Amino acid sequence: MSSTNMPFSQSDIALDSFASRVLIWFTQQGRHDLPWQQHHIDTPDPYQVWLSEVMLQQTQVATVIPYFQKFMLSFPTVQQLATADWETVASHWAGLGYYARARNLHKGAKQLTQIIKETGSFPKTVEEWQQISGVGRSTAGAIVAMGMRNFGVICDGNVKRVLTRWAGIDGDINKSATDKQLWQLAERLTPQQNSGEYAQAMMDMGATLCTKSKPACLLCPIQQDCIAHAQGQETAYPVKSKKSPNPEKHSFALQLINPEHKILWLQRPDNGIWGGLYCLPLQFQQKILEKKVLATFTDDIIFQAEYTTAEQIIFEIFHHDIIEKFNKQQVIKHSLTHFHWYLMPITLQLTMEQTHLLHQKLIQAGQKFGWYLIDEVKDLAIPKAMQKLLSS
């Protein structure tokens, strides 16, 4: 294929030799001890590749390894993951963040189990894998390449960083035109044979050599024709449009303690943030963007959107007590993708009468909750923000 037919600034010689250089480097210098790697196994396991790829989305390898190992011990097959109850799966995921991934993983396991039951095997093509919950184009390519040993193309964040620098692609990486160009280049460079090993090699290069800051260019197998390196502008790539500042969300986080010294924990609704996980009751106060108040709990629509049914019940009973206990010095910041959450812990010691009233109202409303001693909370599936509150 001639480079004149494609929007690439590199020569055919550079394009044709790219994969072989990367693969030689990987053989000699790449990581070969990650628990989910399949390139040194006679019969690859697509389940392990799928599981690891979902976990690695927006999460570093060092963080993922213990979670992956724990999952594989408890759910060694996709069928066992599919039949596990959600609370068990959630407890294994707790602390890893981006909890929609866990939801999709559990749903995807059920989908895959049904496909295997009907066809006798995992999906075989990128298009088929993209029908599984939470599996996008690059993840599907990685699974097919590494888990099925068929031709698959990846173009995740690490790979895009390598390619924009090497090819000098200076378009905004968040624009569809640039994304299309990167996918064309990724497909052009991916070898028909050993695309799985090549995929692992490219992820390794992005993670260990072509890093966001201080890339190790002298050790890089493609630095001789890397345009960003020639310009001395490695960290200028990839080009990204400036992000707008994230708003701030302010909420009280309540520790409601009954006379038996047990704390109330609510199970979050399946939809929305932290779906299915256990959290302290939250009482939204306001949302702010650059000192401008965007919303407050006094707006009925906002109140209905921000407060779960259980939290509305708690607000009704304890609102005045909460305000009296508020201490501005105690604030925990927890950053999520689209906003920064400021959680203000408040402890209320409940009487027997208050405990009974709250307990009965929550049961009548069909809410999922439990009273737990502090030592028992470690066995619950709780998000990282709650872990921060407990350790504060």
PyMOL commands that set and color helices and strands:
alter all, ss='L'
color gray80, all
select helices_A, chain A and resi 3-5+12-29+46-56+61-74+78-83+86-93+100-119+126-129+137-147+157-167+176-189+195-209+217-219+223-225+227-231+234-236+300-306+309-325+352-364+374-379+384-391
alter helices_A, ss='H'
color red, helices_A
select strands_A, chain A and resi 248-257+263-267+278-279+282-289+292-296+332-335+340-349+369-372
alter strands_A, ss='S'
color yellow, strands_A
deselect
rebuild
show_as cartoon
